[in-house]
Amino acid sequence: MKIKASKPIAKLAKGDKVKVNGLQLEVDAHYVFEDYKTTKEMLIELFDVKTDKDYQLRYFDDQVEETIKFYELKVIVYEEVELNNLEW
């Protein structure tokens, strides 16, 4: 997986643009999904302006590159999608 970052991932906020596997997506929200006391699982909600499809990036704040995963909303659940390229 290749990550190209213009700023730390923790600084991504609503309205920022994120390119995932060639898809141009927009950040809708960025928040703590689960707090495990020693680490936090973070969730970035994304959407495609053109298709109105929803996506998520999930990662642990202390191990971003090792734990980041990409999900696409399918009907009512998010399914993991292979993450090849990521930039913001």
C-alpha positions in Angstrom: 0.0 0.0 0.0 1.2 3.5 -0.8 0.3 6.5 1.3 0.9 10.1 0.2 0.0 12.6 3.0 -0.1 16.4 2.8 -0.7 16.6 6.6 -1.0 14.2 9.5 -4.1 11.9 9.2 -5.3 13.2 12.6 -5.8 16.6 11.0 -8.2 15.4 8.3 -11.6 17.1 8.9 -15.0 17.5 7.3 -14.7 18.8 3.7 -11.2 17.6 3.1 -10.6 15.5 0.0 -9.1 12.0 0.1 -8.2 9.9 -2.9 -8.5 6.1 -2.2 -7.7 3.6 -5.0 -8.4 6.3 -7.6 -11.7 7.4 -6.1 -12.0 11.1 -5.1 -13.8 11.1 -1.8 -14.8 13.8 0.7 -14.5 13.6 4.5 -17.8 13.7 6.3 -16.6 13.1 9.8 -13.5 12.0 11.7 -13.8 10.7 15.3 -12.8 8.2 17.9 -14.6 4.9 17.2 -13.4 3.0 20.2 -11.1 4.1 23.1 -9.0 1.2 24.4 -7.1 3.4 26.9 -3.7 2.7 25.4 -4.8 3.4 21.9 -7.8 4.7 20.0 -9.5 3.2 17.0 -10.3 6.1 14.7 -12.9 6.3 12.0 -13.1 8.6 9.0 -16.4 8.6 7.3 -16.1 9.4 3.5 -18.5 9.8 0.6 -18.4 10.1 -3.1 -20.0 13.3 -4.2 -20.8 11.9 -7.7 -22.4 8.6 -6.7 -23.4 9.3 -3.0 -21.8 6.1 -1.9 -20.4 5.9 1.6 -17.0 4.6 2.7 -14.8 4.5 5.9 -11.2 4.5 6.7 -10.4 2.9 10.1 -7.1 3.0 11.9 -5.4 2.9 15.3 -3.9 6.3 16.2 -0.6 4.8 17.4 0.0 2.5 14.3 -1.6 4.3 11.3 0.3 2.7 8.4 0.1 -0.8 9.9 -3.6 -0.8 10.8 -5.4 1.4 8.2 -8.3 -0.3 6.4 -10.8 0.8 3.9 -14.5 -0.1 3.8 -17.4 0.4 1.4 -21.0 0.5 2.6 -22.9 -2.4 1.0 -26.7 -2.4 1.7 -26.4 -2.1 5.6 -22.9 -3.2 6.5 -19.4 -2.0 5.6 -17.3 -4.5 3.8 -13.5 -4.3 3.7 -12.0 -3.3 0.4 -8.3 -3.8 -0.5 -6.4 -0.6 0.0 -3.8 0.1 -2.7 -3.3 3.9 -2.8 -4.3 6.6 -0.4 -3.6 10.3 -0.5 -4.8 13.5 1.0 
